[in-house]
Amino acid sequence: MRKQTMDKISQFLILFSLITFSIFSMAQTMNTQYTPVEQQTLQAANPAHFSGKAAFYRLPIMPSNGDILPAIVHFEPNSVTNWHSHSQGQYLIVTEGIGRFQQWGKPVEIITKGDVVSVAPNVKHWHGADEFTIMTHIAISPAKDNKVIWFDKVQLDKRHPTVHVDLITDSQFTRKQLAIMPLAVAVTQGDQIAVINAIEQGLNAKLTISELTEIISHQFSYIGAPKTLNGIITLKSVIEQREKLGIVEPKGRPATYFGNVDYYHLGEQKLAALTNRSTASAVFDFAPAVDYAIKAQLFGYQFSRDNLGDIERELTSVASLLGLGESVNAQLRSHLIILKNLGLTNIGINQLAKSVARVQAKNLQKIWADINK
């Protein structure tokens, strides 16, 4: 398999060298340019010169005095070059993983498979792997008179999901937070008309598309794939219909990507921090697959996605369980205890009760009263 991959890469380099040689020989000027894969324009190849269908992406022109020097460069996680420059410029084409690139005086860019960076001559820059993920790229530079000048090591900012909990600092929930409850209940019960109404209520409460998507996605661990997917499909449809009417909702920020993290260990720490107790459980010992799913997927991965906070995720969990009915009151109790650990009071519980239907409000207040005996 590795030999086949290397053969394919070798064939690609030969073809790319022939194409870029002709381009480079015609070039006069070049500016540093980052071209994400989604911004590259696919052009159909001339059928007179190809058997069957073919297409290509035209890349920015690089100055050259003749031969080019290609290389396949592999970076281990968090491995990067020093600051450096190339007197004749350089192409970087990401073929695997996730990496980082920075030009002197500009922000760090995250680069992924298919992205192309064309570095202008004599521009100080660095590139390498993401903190937790490998990255491989093809580097192409003119061979003649291409002097590389090396500078200082890069001072990298550390990024890692940290184990902390968000506390309820006000006795009352915000309008945005309260809008989570009817949405999660509607998605759980599979009533798509109610889901649409709750989405519109959430948008009016200033929930972003990113937050709404994350709220429904977070329900996966509680209500399963079919109902979660139905909720996501309905949300996507509502957003698209509003766009057709000229209503553009704020997208919000995406979750930070942390790469190859030990989410099981992170989930153990997060669960312990939220519950204020050990994560050891006879049920987890009996069913290791459930143990892994709850710790790695739910409390590790999902809770590390920082486009939705701990309080909002717990409100989503409580509402999902309310929508499932009294058969899951043991789990509802556990999550209300977590919210109490985060600062939930009687004022807050009364707000939550008013945001859901009477039968759900009655069950919520019954469990809360039992917790506070």
C-alpha positions in Angstrom: 0.0 0.0 0.0 2.8 2.4 0.9 4.7 1.6 -2.3 1.5 2.3 -4.4 1.0 5.6 -2.6 4.7 6.6 -3.2 4.3 5.5 -6.9 1.2 7.8 -7.2 3.1 10.6 -5.6 6.1 10.1 -7.9 3.8 10.2 -10.9 2.1 13.3 -9.6 5.5 15.0 -9.1 6.6 14.2 -12.6 3.4 15.6 -14.1 3.4 18.6 -11.8 7.1 19.3 -12.6 6.3 19.4 -16.3 3.3 21.7 -15.8 5.1 24.1 -13.4 8.2 24.3 -15.5 6.3 25.9 -18.3 4.5 28.2 -15.9 7.6 29.2 -14.0 9.5 30.1 -17.2 6.9 32.6 -18.1 6.5 34.2 -14.6 7.6 37.7 -13.8 6.2 38.6 -10.4 4.7 36.8 -7.4 2.9 37.7 -4.1 2.5 35.4 -1.1 -0.9 33.9 -1.4 -2.9 31.3 0.6 -5.4 29.4 -1.5 -7.8 27.2 0.5 -9.0 24.1 -1.4 -12.6 25.4 -1.6 -11.4 28.6 -3.3 -9.5 26.8 -6.1 -11.3 26.9 -9.4 -11.5 23.5 -11.2 -11.1 23.9 -15.0 -11.9 21.2 -17.6 -8.8 20.0 -19.5 -8.8 20.3 -23.3 -10.3 17.0 -24.6 -8.0 17.2 -27.6 -5.0 16.5 -25.4 -6.6 13.9 -23.0 -8.2 10.5 -23.3 -11.4 10.7 -21.2 -12.3 13.5 -18.8 -9.7 15.4 -16.9 -9.6 18.7 -14.9 -7.0 20.9 -13.2 -6.5 23.7 -10.8 -4.4 26.6 -12.1 -2.0 27.7 -9.3 -0.4 31.1 -8.9 2.7 31.7 -11.1 6.1 31.5 -9.4 9.2 33.1 -10.9 11.9 30.6 -12.0 15.1 30.4 -13.9 14.8 26.8 -15.0 14.6 23.6 -13.0 12.4 23.2 -10.1 13.1 21.3 -6.8 10.2 19.3 -5.4 10.2 17.5 -2.0 7.7 15.6 0.1 8.0 16.9 3.7 6.4 15.1 6.6 5.9 16.8 10.0 5.1 15.0 13.3 2.5 16.7 15.6 3.7 20.1 16.7 6.8 20.0 14.5 7.4 23.2 12.6 10.2 24.9 10.7 12.1 27.9 12.0 11.4 31.3 10.5 13.0 31.3 7.1 12.8 32.7 3.5 13.5 31.5 0.0 15.1 33.9 -2.5 13.1 32.4 -5.3 9.8 31.7 -3.5 8.1 28.3 -2.8 4.9 26.3 -3.3 3.5 24.3 -0.4 0.7 21.8 -1.3 -0.8 20.0 1.7 -1.4 16.3 0.9 -2.2 14.9 4.4 -3.2 16.1 7.8 -3.6 19.6 9.3 -0.9 22.2 9.5 -0.1 25.8 10.1 1.5 28.5 8.1 2.5 32.1 9.0 4.0 34.9 7.1 5.9 37.5 9.2 3.5 40.1 10.6 0.4 38.2 9.7 -1.9 35.7 11.6 -1.3 32.0 11.7 -3.3 30.2 9.0 -4.6 26.6 9.5 -3.9 24.6 6.3 -5.5 21.3 5.4 -5.4 18.7 2.6 -5.7 20.3 -0.8 -4.7 23.8 0.4 -2.0 25.6 -1.5 0.4 28.3 -0.2 2.5 30.2 -2.7 5.3 32.0 -0.8 6.7 35.1 -2.5 10.5 35.5 -2.8 12.4 36.7 0.3 9.2 36.6 2.5 9.9 35.5 6.1 7.6 32.7 7.1 7.3 29.3 8.8 5.1 26.2 8.3 4.5 22.8 9.9 2.1 20.5 11.6 -0.8 21.3 13.9 -0.2 20.8 17.6 -1.9 17.4 17.8 -1.9 16.2 14.2 0.7 15.2 11.5 1.0 17.1 8.3 2.6 16.3 4.9 3.0 18.7 2.1 4.8 18.8 -1.2 7.3 21.7 -1.3 8.3 23.0 -4.8 11.0 25.7 -5.3 13.1 26.8 -8.2 16.4 25.0 -8.1 18.7 27.7 -9.5 19.9 30.5 -7.1 17.2 29.6 -4.5 19.0 30.6 -1.3 17.3 29.6 2.0 17.9 32.0 4.9 17.1 30.5 8.3 16.1 32.7 11.3 14.9 32.1 14.9 12.8 29.3 16.2 9.0 29.9 16.2 7.4 30.7 19.6 4.2 28.7 19.4 1.1 29.4 21.3 -0.2 26.3 23.1 -3.7 25.2 22.3 -5.4 22.4 24.2 -8.8 21.7 25.5 -8.6 22.5 29.2 -10.6 20.9 32.0 -12.7 23.5 33.8 -16.4 24.1 34.4 -18.5 27.1 33.6 -20.4 28.4 36.6 -23.9 30.1 36.6 -22.9 33.5 37.9 -26.4 35.0 37.7 -29.5 33.5 39.4 -31.4 33.9 36.2 -30.8 32.3 32.8 -30.5 34.5 29.7 -33.0 34.5 26.9 -30.6 32.6 24.7 -30.2 29.9 27.3 -33.9 29.5 27.9 -34.4 29.1 24.1 -32.4 25.9 24.3 -35.1 24.1 26.3 -38.1 24.1 23.8 -35.8 23.3 20.9 -34.2 20.3 22.6 -37.6 19.0 23.7 -39.1 19.4 20.2 -36.1 17.6 18.6 -36.4 14.7 21.1 -40.1 14.3 20.5 -39.7 14.4 16.7 -42.3 17.1 16.1 -40.7 19.0 13.2 -43.3 21.8 13.2 -42.4 22.4 16.9 -38.7 22.2 15.9 -39.1 24.9 13.3 -41.0 27.1 15.8 -38.3 26.5 18.4 -35.5 27.3 15.8 -37.2 30.6 15.0 -37.5 31.3 18.7 -33.8 30.6 19.1 -32.8 32.8 16.2 -34.9 35.6 17.7 -33.1 35.1 21.0 -29.8 35.6 19.2 -28.6 32.0 19.0 -26.2 31.7 16.1 -26.3 29.0 13.5 -23.2 27.4 15.0 -24.9 27.3 18.5 -28.1 25.9 17.1 -26.3 23.2 15.2 -24.2 22.4 18.3 -27.3 22.2 20.6 -29.0 19.6 18.3 -25.7 17.8 17.7 -25.2 17.5 21.5 -28.5 15.6 21.8 -27.0 12.6 19.9 -25.8 11.0 23.1 -29.2 11.2 24.6 -31.8 10.7 21.9 -29.8 8.8 19.2 -28.9 9.3 15.6 -32.4 9.3 13.8 -34.0 12.1 15.8 -30.7 14.1 15.9 -30.3 13.9 12.1 -34.0 14.9 11.6 -33.4 18.0 13.8 -30.2 18.9 11.9 -32.0 18.5 8.5 -34.9 20.7 9.7 -32.4 23.4 11.0 -30.6 23.3 7.7 -33.9 23.7 5.8 -35.0 26.6 8.0 -31.7 28.5 7.4 -31.8 27.9 3.7 -35.4 29.1 3.4 -34.5 32.3 5.4 -31.5 32.9 3.1 -33.9 32.7 0.1 -36.0 35.4 1.7 -32.8 37.5 2.2 -32.6 36.8 5.9 -28.9 36.1 6.7 -28.5 34.8 10.2 -25.1 35.2 12.1 -23.1 32.0 11.6 -21.2 32.3 14.9 -17.8 30.9 15.5 -16.9 27.2 14.8 -15.5 25.0 17.6 -11.7 25.1 18.0 -10.0 22.1 16.4 -7.6 20.4 18.8 -6.4 17.5 16.7 -5.3 14.2 18.1 -6.4 14.4 21.8 -6.8 11.6 24.3 -10.6 12.3 24.6 -11.2 9.4 27.0 -8.7 10.7 29.6 -10.1 14.2 29.0 -13.7 12.9 29.4 -12.8 11.3 32.7 -11.4 14.6 34.0 -14.4 16.6 32.7 -17.0 14.2 34.2 -15.3 14.2 37.5 -15.2 18.0 37.5 -18.9 18.3 36.7 -20.1 15.7 39.1 -17.6 16.4 41.9 -17.0 12.7 42.3 -15.1 9.7 41.0 -16.0 8.4 37.5 -15.6 4.8 38.6 -18.9 2.9 38.1 -20.0 -0.8 38.2 -22.1 -0.1 35.1 -19.0 1.2 33.2 -17.0 -1.9 34.3 -19.8 -4.2 33.1 -20.2 -2.4 29.7 -16.8 -1.0 28.6 -18.2 0.2 25.2 -20.7 2.4 27.1 -17.9 3.6 29.4 -15.9 4.7 26.3 -18.8 6.3 24.5 -19.8 8.4 27.5 -16.3 9.5 28.6 -14.6 9.8 25.2 -17.4 11.0 22.9 -19.7 12.9 25.2 -17.7 14.3 28.1 -14.4 14.3 26.2 -15.0 15.3 22.6 -18.4 17.0 22.8 -17.8 19.0 25.9 -14.4 20.2 24.5 -16.2 21.9 21.6 -16.0 25.4 22.8 -18.7 26.9 20.6 -21.2 25.9 23.3 -20.5 26.2 27.1 -21.0 23.7 29.9 -24.2 25.4 31.1 -25.8 25.3 27.6 -24.8 21.7 27.1 -26.3 20.7 30.4 -29.5 22.6 29.6 -29.6 20.7 26.3 -29.2 17.4 28.2 -31.9 18.2 30.8 -34.4 19.2 28.0 -33.6 16.1 26.0 -34.3 13.9 29.0 -37.5 15.8 29.8 -38.6 15.1 26.3 -38.0 11.4 26.7 -40.4 11.2 29.7 -40.2 9.8 33.3 -38.6 6.6 32.2 -35.2 8.4 32.2 -35.7 10.3 35.5 -32.5 8.7 37.0 -30.5 10.4 34.3 -32.5 13.6 34.6 -31.7 13.7 38.3 -27.9 13.3 37.6 -27.9 16.2 35.2 -29.9 18.4 37.5 -27.3 17.7 40.2 -24.6 18.7 37.7 -26.5 22.0 37.1 -26.8 22.5 40.8 -23.0 22.0 41.1 -22.7 24.7 38.5 -24.9 27.1 40.5 -28.6 26.3 39.6 -31.0 27.8 42.2 -34.8 27.7 42.7 -35.1 30.9 40.6 -33.4 29.2 37.7 -35.4 26.0 38.0 -38.7 28.1 37.9 -37.4 29.8 34.7 -36.7 26.4 33.1 -40.1 25.1 34.1 -41.8 28.0 32.4 -39.9 27.3 29.1 -41.4 23.8 28.7 -44.8 22.2 28.6 -46.7 21.6 31.8 -46.1 17.8 32.0 -42.4 18.4 31.6 -42.3 21.3 34.1 -44.1 19.1 36.7 -41.6 16.3 36.3 -38.6 18.8 36.4 -39.8 20.4 39.6 -40.5 17.0 41.2 -37.0 15.8 40.6 -35.6 19.2 41.8 -37.5 19.0 45.0 -36.3 15.5 45.6 -32.7 16.5 45.1 -33.1 19.4 47.6 -34.8 17.4 50.4 
